[in-house]
C-alpha cells in the first residue's frame, strides 16, 4: 500500500477510535487528502461532490421510511404488532421471546432500520420478558440481536444505499432479504424452544381460543396491513419503492390519528421534526462518505485493492470467505451507512472477476453489517439495550453471542448457496438486473 493511502487510512481510523463523529472524520480526512496528496485538484470539486451526493432521488425512500418508523413508535402500531405475534406463539415454551423476535421482523418490514427496531421494541419487550421470568442474559441477547432483522427484511436502508451505488434492481434486492430474515427468525425460535422448554419459572400464556384469536387479529388488522400495502404495491408495480415509502407514511398517519386515535395532530409536528433531524444526520454521513469515496476514486485505490486481491485470491469460495470476514470486522467499527458507501464501491468492481452476482453480494454485505450492530466495540444496539437494562458492555456481549452464531450460520449458508436467496427475485423477474448467476460453488 502506498504511503499516502496508508496515512489517509490511519487518519480516518484514528479519528473514529478517538470518538470523533463519523461525518466529521470523513470530511476532515477528505479535505486533508485532497489538500496534501492531490493539490492539483480544485477544492471546488469537493464542494460539488458534497452537494451532488445529497441531491439524489434514491435517498427519498430512506427519509420517508425513517418518518414511517417514527410514526409507529409514537403511536400504537408497534403495540398491536406485538399483541398479534404474542397471540400466535406465547403459549409455547419461550413463546414471549419468540413473539419478540417475530415482532422485530414485522417492525423491520416497515421501518427498514435496526436502531429504530431496537428503540421501539427493546423498551417494550425487555421489561415484559423479565417480568415473566425469562433469564436476563437471554432477554438482553435476544433484543440486541433480533432487531438486526430491521435491515435484513425489506425495506432496508442499507439495501437502498447499496442500490444507489450499484444501480442493481431495488425490488430484486429487497426480495433477497425475505429468506434469510425468515431463517433467522426460525432458528432463533428453535433455539428459544430448546433453551427454555424445561424452564418452569417462566409464565406461559394459555392457548388462545378462537374468539381471542379473532379479537386480536381484528384489533391489529390495520397495523398488519401496513407491510402488506408496502410489498404488494411495490412488487405488483402499482407504485415504486419511493412512492411506497410515502404511501406508508400517509397510511400510518391516518391509522394513528383517525382509527387508533393514539396520536394527536400536535404530535405530528414533533414526529416530523424528529424524523427530519434523523434524516439530516443520515444525509451528512452520506455526503462525507461520498467525498471520501471521490478521493479514493481519484487515487484509484479501489483498482489497486482489486488488483492485489485478484493476484492473491483465485477461488470465488475463498474470495467470499475473505469478504465475509472483512465485512464482519468492518461492521464492528463502522455504522452500516458509512460502511456501505465507503466499502461498497471498493469491492463491487471485483465481483465480476470471480463471477459473483452483484445482487447476491448486496445481501451478503447487508447481513454482515447488520451483525455489526450487536458486536463490540461500536455495536450501537449493544449500548442501547445495555442502557435499557442497566448492564455493561461485557454482559451484553456475552448475552448476544448465541444469537450472533445463529445469524453467522445463516450468513454462511446463503453465501455458498446463492440460489436459496436468489430464487425469489428470479421468480418475480427482477434477477436479470443483478448480473451473473453467481459462482459455481
C-alpha positions in Angstrom: 0.0 0.0 0.0 1.3 3.5 -0.9 2.4 5.8 1.9 -0.3 8.4 1.1 -3.1 5.8 1.2 -1.8 4.4 4.5 -1.7 7.8 6.1 -5.2 8.6 5.0 -6.5 5.2 6.3 -4.7 5.7 9.7 -6.1 9.2 10.0 -9.6 8.0 9.4 -9.3 5.1 11.8 -7.6 7.3 14.4 -10.4 9.8 14.4 -13.0 7.1 14.7 -11.1 5.5 17.5 -11.0 8.9 19.3 -14.8 9.0 19.0 -14.8 11.9 16.5 -18.3 11.8 14.9 -18.3 9.7 11.7 -19.3 12.5 9.4 -16.6 14.8 10.8 -14.0 12.1 10.5 -14.9 11.6 6.8 -15.0 15.3 6.0 -11.7 16.1 7.7 -10.0 13.1 6.1 -11.3 14.0 2.7 -10.2 17.7 2.9 -6.7 16.6 4.3 -6.3 14.1 1.5 -7.2 16.5 -1.3 -5.1 19.3 0.0 -2.0 17.3 0.8 -1.9 14.4 -1.7 -3.9 15.9 -4.6 -3.1 19.6 -4.5 -3.7 19.9 -8.3 -7.4 19.0 -7.7 -9.6 22.1 -7.1 -11.3 22.1 -3.7 -14.4 23.3 -5.6 -14.7 19.7 -6.8 -15.1 18.6 -3.2 -17.9 21.1 -2.7 -19.7 20.0 -5.8 -19.4 16.4 -4.7 -20.8 17.2 -1.3 -24.0 18.8 -2.6 -24.4 16.4 -5.5 -24.3 13.4 -3.1 -27.3 14.7 -1.2 -29.2 15.6 -4.4 -30.1 12.0 -5.1 -33.7 10.9 -5.6 -32.9 7.4 -4.3 -32.5 8.9 -0.8 -36.1 10.0 -0.7 -37.2 6.5 0.1 -34.8 6.4 3.1 -36.2 9.6 4.5 -39.8 8.6 4.3 -39.2 5.1 5.8 -37.5 6.9 8.7 -40.6 9.0 9.2 -42.8 5.9 9.0 -40.8 4.2 11.7 -41.1 7.2 13.9 -44.8 7.4 13.4 -45.2 3.8 14.5 -43.0 4.3 17.5 -45.0 7.4 18.6 -48.3 5.6 18.1 -49.7 2.2 18.9 -48.9 0.2 15.7 -45.9 -1.4 17.4 -48.0 -2.4 20.4 -50.6 -4.0 18.2 -48.0 -5.9 16.2 -46.5 -7.3 19.4 -50.0 -8.4 20.5 -50.6 -10.3 17.3 -47.2 -12.1 17.4 -47.7 -12.8 21.1 -51.1 -14.4 20.4 -49.5 -16.7 17.8 -46.7 -18.1 19.9 -46.9 -17.0 23.5 -48.4 -20.3 24.6 -45.3 -22.2 23.5 -42.3 -22.7 25.8 -40.3 -19.4 25.4 -43.3 -18.1 23.5 -42.9 -14.5 24.5 -39.3 -14.5 23.4 -40.4 -15.9 20.0 -43.1 -13.2 19.9 -40.4 -10.5 20.4 -38.3 -12.0 17.5 -41.3 -12.1 15.2 -42.3 -8.6 16.2 -38.8 -7.4 15.2 -39.3 -9.0 11.8 -42.7 -7.3 11.3 -41.4 -3.9 12.5 -38.4 -4.2 10.3 -40.7 -4.9 7.3 -42.0 -1.3 7.8 -39.2 0.8 9.2 -36.0 -0.5 7.4 -33.9 0.4 10.4 -32.2 -1.7 13.1 -31.8 1.2 15.5 -35.5 2.1 15.2 -36.4 -1.5 15.9 -34.2 -1.7 19.0 -35.6 1.5 20.4 -39.3 0.7 19.6 -39.3 -2.9 20.7 -36.5 -3.1 23.2 -38.0 -0.7 25.7 -41.3 -2.6 25.5 -40.1 -6.3 25.3 -37.2 -6.3 27.8 -39.3 -5.4 30.8 -42.1 -7.7 29.6 -39.8 -10.7 29.3 -38.1 -10.1 32.6 -41.4 -9.8 34.4 -42.5 -13.2 33.0 -39.4 -14.8 34.5 -37.2 -15.1 31.3 -33.4 -15.3 32.0 -31.8 -11.8 31.9 -29.0 -12.9 29.7 -31.4 -14.5 27.1 -33.7 -11.4 27.2 -30.9 -8.9 26.6 -29.2 -11.1 24.0 -32.5 -11.6 22.0 -33.5 -7.9 22.0 -30.0 -6.9 21.0 -29.7 -9.3 18.0 -33.3 -9.8 16.7 -33.6 -6.1 15.7 -31.0 -6.8 13.0 -34.0 -8.0 11.1 -34.8 -4.3 10.6 -32.3 -4.0 7.8 -32.3 -7.6 6.6 -36.0 -7.9 5.9 -37.0 -5.3 3.3 -37.4 -2.4 3.1 -33.8 -1.9 4.2 -31.9 1.4 4.4 -28.7 -0.5 3.8 -30.1 -2.1 0.6 -31.3 1.2 -0.7 -27.9 2.8 -0.3 -26.3 -0.3 -2.0 -28.6 0.1 -5.0 -27.7 3.7 -5.1 -24.0 2.9 -5.7 -24.5 -0.2 -8.0 -27.7 0.5 -9.9 -28.9 -3.0 -9.1 -32.7 -3.5 -9.0 -34.0 -2.3 -5.7 -37.1 -4.5 -5.8 -34.9 -7.5 -6.7 -32.5 -6.9 -3.8 -35.5 -6.4 -1.4 -36.7 -9.8 -2.4 -33.4 -11.5 -1.5 -33.9 -10.4 2.1 -37.0 -12.4 2.9 -35.4 -15.9 3.0 -32.5 -15.0 5.4 -34.9 -13.0 7.5 -37.3 -15.9 7.9 -34.4 -18.3 8.5 -33.0 -16.1 11.3 -36.5 -15.9 12.9 -37.0 -19.7 12.5 -33.6 -20.7 14.0 -34.0 -18.1 16.8 -37.4 -19.5 17.7 -36.0 -23.1 17.6 -33.1 -22.1 19.9 -35.5 -20.4 22.3 -37.7 -23.5 22.4 -34.7 -25.8 23.1 -33.3 -23.5 25.7 -36.5 -22.8 27.6 -38.6 -25.9 27.1 -37.9 -27.3 30.6 -37.8 -23.9 32.4 -40.7 -24.0 34.9 -40.1 -20.4 36.3 -41.4 -18.7 33.1 -45.1 -17.7 33.0 -46.7 -19.2 29.9 -49.9 -17.9 28.4 -52.8 -20.3 27.8 -53.6 -21.4 24.3 -55.9 -18.7 22.9 -59.4 -19.8 21.9 -60.9 -18.9 18.6 -62.7 -15.8 19.9 -59.4 -14.4 21.3 -57.6 -15.0 18.0 -60.3 -13.2 16.0 -60.4 -10.3 18.5 -56.6 -9.9 18.4 -56.5 -10.0 14.6 -59.4 -7.6 14.4 -57.6 -5.2 16.7 -54.3 -5.5 14.8 -55.6 -5.7 11.2 -54.8 -2.1 10.4 -51.3 -2.4 11.6 -50.8 -5.7 9.8 -52.0 -4.2 6.5 -49.1 -1.7 6.5 -46.3 -4.1 5.4 -48.9 -5.7 3.0 -49.5 -2.4 1.3 -45.8 -1.7 1.0 -44.9 -5.1 -0.5 -48.0 -5.7 -2.6 -47.8 -2.2 -4.1 -44.1 -2.3 -4.8 -43.9 -5.7 -6.3 -47.1 -5.5 -8.2 -45.9 -2.4 -10.0 -48.7 -0.2 -8.6 -46.1 2.2 -7.2 -42.3 2.5 -7.0 -40.3 2.0 -3.8 -40.1 5.8 -3.3 -43.9 6.0 -3.7 -44.3 3.1 -1.3 -42.5 4.9 1.4 -44.7 8.0 1.0 -47.9 5.8 0.9 -46.7 4.0 4.1 -46.3 7.3 5.9 -49.7 8.6 4.9 -51.3 5.3 5.8 -49.5 5.3 9.2 -50.6 8.8 10.0 -54.3 8.1 9.1 -54.3 4.9 11.2 -52.7 6.5 14.3 -54.7 9.8 14.1 -58.2 8.7 13.0 -58.5 4.9 13.7 -56.3 4.1 16.6 -56.6 7.7 17.9 -53.3 7.3 19.6 -51.7 10.4 18.1 -52.9 14.0 18.2 -52.4 16.5 15.5 -50.0 18.4 17.8 -47.8 15.2 17.9 -47.4 15.2 14.1 -45.1 18.2 14.1 -42.9 16.6 16.8 -42.6 13.3 14.9 -41.9 15.1 11.6 -39.2 17.3 13.1 -37.6 14.3 14.9 -37.6 12.5 11.6 -36.1 15.5 9.8 -33.2 15.6 12.3 -32.5 11.9 11.8 -32.7 12.3 8.1 -30.3 15.3 8.2 -27.8 13.2 10.2 -28.0 10.5 7.6 -27.5 12.9 4.7 -24.4 14.4 6.4 -22.9 10.9 6.7 -23.8 10.2 3.0 -22.1 13.5 2.0 -19.0 12.7 4.0 -18.7 9.2 2.7 -19.2 10.3 -0.9 -16.4 12.9 -0.6 -14.1 10.3 0.9 -15.1 7.9 -1.9 -14.3 10.6 -4.5 -10.7 10.9 -3.2 -10.3 7.1 -3.3 -11.5 7.1 -6.9 -9.1 9.9 -7.9 -6.2 7.9 -6.4 -7.5 4.7 -8.0 -7.5 3.0 -4.6 -10.3 0.6 -5.5 -8.4 -0.5 -8.6 -5.2 -1.1 -6.7 -7.0 -3.1 -4.0 -8.8 -5.1 -6.6 -5.5 -5.9 -8.4 -3.9 -7.0 -5.1 -6.9 -9.2 -4.2 -7.2 -10.8 -7.7 -3.5 -11.5 -7.7 -3.6 -13.4 -4.4 -7.0 -15.0 -4.4 -8.1 -17.2 -7.3 -11.1 -19.0 -5.9 -14.6 -17.5 -5.6 -15.1 -19.6 -2.4 -12.0 -18.1 -0.8 -12.9 -14.6 -2.1 -16.4 -14.8 -0.4 -14.8 -16.1 2.8 -12.4 -13.2 2.9 -15.1 -10.7 2.1 -17.4 -12.1 4.9 -14.6 -11.9 7.4 -13.6 -8.4 6.2 -17.2 -7.1 6.4 -17.8 -8.6 9.8 -14.7 -6.8 11.1 -15.7 -3.5 9.4 -19.2 -3.8 11.0 -17.5 -3.9 14.4 -16.1 -0.4 13.9 -18.3 1.4 11.4 -22.1 2.0 11.0 -23.9 0.4 8.2 -24.5 3.6 6.2 -20.8 4.7 6.1 -19.6 1.1 5.5 -21.9 0.6 2.6 -21.0 3.9 0.9 -17.2 3.5 1.5 -16.6 -0.2 1.2 -19.2 -1.0 -1.5 -17.6 0.9 -4.3 -14.2 -0.7 -3.5 -15.5 -4.3 -3.5 -18.2 -4.3 -6.2 -15.7 -3.9 -9.2 -14.0 -7.2 -8.1 -17.2 -9.3 -8.2 -17.3 -9.8 -12.0 -13.7 -11.3 -11.9 -15.0 -14.1 -9.6 -18.4 -14.4 -11.3 -20.3 -13.3 -8.2 -23.7 -11.8 -8.6 -24.0 -8.1 -7.6 -27.4 -8.6 -6.1 -26.3 -11.6 -4.1 -23.3 -9.7 -2.7 -25.6 -6.8 -1.8 -27.5 -9.1 0.5 -24.2 -10.5 2.0 -23.0 -7.0 2.7 -26.3 -6.1 4.4 -26.3 -9.2 6.7 -22.6 -8.8 7.6 -23.0 -5.1 8.5 -26.3 -5.9 10.3 -24.4 -8.3 12.6 -22.0 -5.4 13.3 -24.9 -3.7 15.2 -24.5 -6.2 18.0 -20.7 -6.7 18.1 -18.3 -4.7 20.2 -16.7 -2.2 20.3 -19.1 0.0 18.3 -22.2 -2.1 18.2 -25.0 0.5 18.6 -27.7 -2.0 19.6 -25.5 -3.2 22.4 -25.3 0.2 24.0 -29.0 0.8 23.6 -30.1 -2.4 25.2 -27.4 -2.2 27.8 -28.7 1.3 28.8 -32.3 -0.1 28.9 -31.3 -3.0 31.2 -28.6 -1.1 33.1 -25.9 -3.7 32.1 -22.3 -3.1 30.9 -21.0 -3.9 27.5 -19.3 -7.1 28.7 -22.6 -8.6 30.0 -24.3 -7.7 26.7 -21.5 -9.1 24.6 -21.8 -12.5 26.4 -25.6 -12.4 26.2 -25.7 -11.8 22.5 -23.2 -14.5 21.4 -25.7 -17.4 20.8 -27.8 -15.2 18.6 -24.7 -13.9 16.6 -23.8 -17.5 16.0 -27.2 -18.2 14.6 -27.0 -15.2 12.2 -23.5 -16.0 11.1 -24.6 -19.6 10.4 -27.4 -18.2 8.1 -24.9 -15.8 6.5 -22.6 -18.6 5.5 -25.5 -20.7 4.3 -26.6 -18.1 1.9 -23.0 -17.2 0.9 -22.4 -20.7 -0.5 -25.9 -21.5 -1.6 -26.9 -18.4 -3.6 -29.9 -20.0 -5.1 -31.5 -20.1 -1.7 -31.9 -16.4 -1.7 -31.9 -15.6 -5.5 -34.9 -17.9 -6.4 -37.4 -15.3 -5.3 -36.1 -12.4 -7.4 -35.7 -14.8 -10.3 -39.3 -15.9 -9.9 -40.5 -12.3 -9.8 -38.4 -11.3 -12.8 -36.0 -8.9 -11.1 -32.9 -11.1 -11.1 -31.6 -10.1 -14.5 -30.7 -6.7 -13.2 -28.4 -8.3 -10.7 -25.9 -9.6 -13.3 -24.4 -13.1 -13.3 -25.9 -16.0 -11.6 -23.0 -16.3 -9.1 -20.1 -18.6 -8.8 -20.2 -22.4 -9.3 -19.6 -23.4 -5.7 
